[in-house]
Amino acid sequence: MVSQLRSLNINVRVRLLTSFLSRFFGNMVYPFMSIYLTLYFSDQTAGTMLLIITSAAIVMGFLSGYLADIFGKKKIIIWAQLCQTSALAVMALFNSPIFIIPSVTFMMMLLQNTATALLNPAAEAMIIDDSTPKNRSFIYAVDYWAMNLSIMFGSMIGGMFFNEYRFELFTLLSLSSLVVLYIMVRYLTDDAPSLTGKNNVKQLLLMYGKVLQNRQFVIYCVAQLLVMSLDAQVINYVSVRLAKSFQVIVLGHEFTGIQMAGLIRTENTLIVVLMTLIVPSLTKRLGEKHLLLLGLVMYIPAFFFIISSNNFYTLVSAVFVASIGEVFIIPLSKTILAELSTQELRGTYMALNGFIYRGTALLGALGVMLASTFSPYHLACFWVGLASIGFGCYLYLLPKIKLN
């Protein structure tokens, strides 16, 4: 494995390293920022702030790939990381023991998320440019494992220390971002812009329009958006609810709501890391369609209890079931995406698919806004009902797709 990593293009190795560092330190802070906002603002105001942040990221995500093609990927990546580092440094400064200004923190969250939306598509395109079909699966496998490990350990540390050592975590995150910026400036190799001419924006819009004419792809996007909106509730609404109303003693140890939110993410990621190893063998036994449906049947009902329950053992059990369902859903949904996308417009398909995750973030922010109006039980019914519509979309779509 070490020899395989060494044989990769320097840009790919830099991306794998910086991505791991950013995710590891980021998960000590980012999953808990919705809780932070509700500490200083009302639920509705906090939800509106999250909507603004996500909307800005969606707009930037739409433009990012085009800007990278015009100005060059390295230049966009460096500028985006510089903006992100600056935002995190200011965020730490305005959450110091001397003074705390939540409104400035919100503005820096907005800048940081927008910068991330600018950076990621350019970095992903750079990986594709600097990899080959032979080593690409290895690269994505390493990145997937690194992502889950960084989420697991980062969330665990954040859950333990975010409440009492917020300034220290913000400072650590800003310093790590500075290290990432240095690595990028020092080791990324430059690339030339790939687009010239005056009609690029018009061409971009025409390409998006052509992809949206693919009805099956649109149905797939709706299905994924509605089903994966459940996961966004964990980061937003469930974390806020637990922080406000959860406190329990288990085996002599007192769990606060923030610690429970961190435990949920840690449990989920650990199960995903371990269970991913058996998915190929299960796929051979059950077939891709049956395994996907099994995952949906496990995933969706389990979230009713995750969203509504305050019982420690119920939450742990529901997260266990939902996590196994997630392991079945995610890889197979990517297989469906590959089947639906055409080779000549694959980049545009991937860009539109990326908006699904921004859309789920919008629904997650909506969950925080609705928290002050509806009970956990009613919200659980609402979100599980939406996900069930997504399940129906999959039932409609699967017979029309060629899978094993």
Residue pairs with C-beta under 8 A, 6 or more apart in sequence:
4 135
4 138
5 13
5 16
5 142
7 135
8 16
8 131
8 135
8 139
9 130
9 131
10 187
10 188
10 189
11 126
11 127
11 129
11 130
11 188
11 189
12 127
12 130
12 131
12 139
14 183
14 184
14 187
14 188
15 123
15 126
15 127
16 139
16 142
16 143
16 146
17 183
18 180
18 183
18 184
19 123
19 143
19 146
19 147
20 146
20 147
20 149
20 150
21 176
21 179
21 180
22 176
22 177
22 180
23 146
23 147
23 150
23 151
23 154
24 150
24 153
24 154
24 176
25 154
25 172
25 173
25 176
25 177
26 154
26 173
27 150
27 151
27 153
27 154
27 155
27 158
27 265
28 154
28 155
28 157
28 158
28 161
28 162
28 169
28 172
28 173
29 158
29 162
29 169
29 170
29 173
31 155
31 158
31 235
31 239
31 261
31 262
31 265
32 158
32 159
32 162
32 239
32 258
32 261
32 262
33 109
34 46
34 50
34 235
34 236
34 239
34 240
34 364
34 365
34 368
35 162
35 239
35 240
35 243
35 258
35 261
36 102
36 105
36 166
37 45
37 46
37 49
37 50
37 102
37 106
38 46
38 240
38 243
38 244
38 368
39 102
40 102
41 49
41 102
42 372
43 240
43 368
43 369
43 371
43 372
44 369
44 372
46 240
46 368
46 369
47 365
47 366
47 367
47 368
47 369
47 370
47 371
48 365
48 369
49 106
49 109
49 365
50 236
50 361
50 364
50 365
50 368
51 362
51 365
51 366
51 369
52 110
53 106
53 109
53 110
53 113
53 365
54 113
54 358
54 361
54 362
54 365
55 362
56 110
56 113
56 114
56 117
57 113
57 114
57 116
57 117
57 358
57 361
58 117
58 355
58 358
58 359
58 362
60 114
60 117
60 118
61 117
61 118
61 120
61 121
61 351
61 354
61 355
61 358
62 351
62 355
63 118
64 76
64 117
64 118
64 119
64 120
64 121
64 122
65 121
65 122
65 125
65 347
65 351
66 195
66 200
66 201
66 204
67 76
67 118
67 122
68 76
68 121
68 122
68 125
69 193
69 194
69 195
69 200
70 193
70 195
70 200
71 193
72 190
72 191
72 192
72 193
73 122
73 123
73 125
73 126
73 129
73 191
74 126
74 184
74 188
74 189
74 190
74 191
75 190
76 118
76 119
76 122
77 119
77 122
77 123
77 126
77 184
77 188
78 181
78 184
78 185
78 188
79 118
80 115
80 116
80 118
80 119
80 122
81 115
81 119
81 177
81 180
81 181
81 184
82 181
83 111
83 112
83 114
83 115
83 118
84 111
84 112
84 115
84 116
84 119
84 177
85 174
85 177
85 178
85 180
85 181
86 111
87 108
87 109
87 111
87 112
87 115
88 108
88 112
88 170
88 173
88 174
88 177
89 174
89 177
89 178
90 104
90 108
91 104
91 105
91 108
91 109
91 112
91 170
91 174
92 167
92 170
92 171
92 173
92 174
94 100
94 101
94 104
94 105
94 108
95 105
95 166
95 167
95 170
96 167
97 167
117 358
121 351
121 354
125 347
126 191
127 139
128 136
129 191
131 139
144 276
145 273
148 269
148 272
148 273
149 269
149 273
151 265
151 269
152 265
152 266
152 269
152 270
152 273
153 266
155 262
155 265
155 266
155 269
156 262
156 263
156 265
156 266
158 169
158 262
159 258
159 259
159 260
159 261
159 262
159 263
159 265
159 266
160 259
160 262
161 168
161 169
162 169
162 258
162 262
163 256
163 258
207 345
207 348
208 348
208 351
208 352
210 345
210 348
211 217
211 345
211 348
211 349
211 352
212 218
212 352
214 340
216 340
216 397
216 400
216 401
217 340
217 341
217 349
217 352
219 393
219 396
219 397
220 333
220 336
220 337
220 340
220 393
220 397
221 352
221 353
221 355
221 356
222 390
222 393
223 390
223 391
223 393
223 394
223 397
224 333
224 353
224 356
224 390
225 356
225 359
225 360
225 363
225 390
226 386
226 387
226 389
226 390
226 393
227 296
227 299
227 300
227 329
227 387
227 390
227 391
227 394
228 356
228 357
228 360
229 359
229 360
229 363
229 364
229 383
229 386
229 387
230 299
230 300
230 303
230 306
230 307
230 322
230 383
230 384
230 387
231 326
231 360
232 360
232 361
232 363
232 364
232 367
233 303
233 306
233 307
233 363
233 364
233 367
233 379
233 383
234 261
234 264
234 265
234 268
234 306
235 364
236 364
236 365
236 367
236 368
237 307
237 364
237 367
237 368
237 370
237 371
237 379
238 261
238 264
238 306
238 307
239 257
239 258
239 261
240 368
240 371
241 257
241 310
241 371
241 376
242 257
242 258
242 260
242 261
242 310
243 256
243 257
243 258
243 261
244 257
245 257
245 310
246 255
246 256
246 257
246 260
246 310
247 254
247 255
247 256
247 257
248 254
248 255
248 260
248 312
249 255
250 312
255 263
255 312
260 312
260 315
263 316
264 306
264 315
264 319
267 316
267 319
267 320
267 323
268 319
268 322
268 323
268 326
271 320
271 323
271 324
271 327
272 323
272 326
272 327
275 323
275 324
275 327
276 327
276 331
279 291
279 327
279 328
279 331
282 291
282 328
283 291
283 332
283 404
286 294
287 403
287 404
288 332
288 335
288 403
288 404
289 398
289 403
289 404
291 328
291 332
292 328
292 329
292 332
292 333
292 336
292 394
292 398
293 394
293 395
293 398
294 325
294 328
295 324
295 325
295 326
295 327
295 328
295 329
295 332
296 325
296 329
296 391
296 394
297 325
298 321
298 322
298 324
298 325
298 328
299 321
299 322
299 325
299 326
299 328
299 329
299 387
300 325
300 384
300 387
300 388
300 391
301 384
302 318
302 319
302 321
302 322
302 325
303 318
303 322
303 380
303 383
303 384
303 387
304 318
304 380
304 381
304 384
305 314
305 315
305 317
305 318
305 380
306 315
306 318
306 319
306 322
307 376
307 379
307 380
307 383
307 384
308 376
308 377
308 379
308 380
309 315
309 318
309 376
310 376
332 403
335 403
336 397
336 401
336 403
337 349
337 353
339 401
339 402
339 403
340 349
340 401
341 349
341 350
342 349
367 379
367 383
370 379
370 382
371 379
374 382
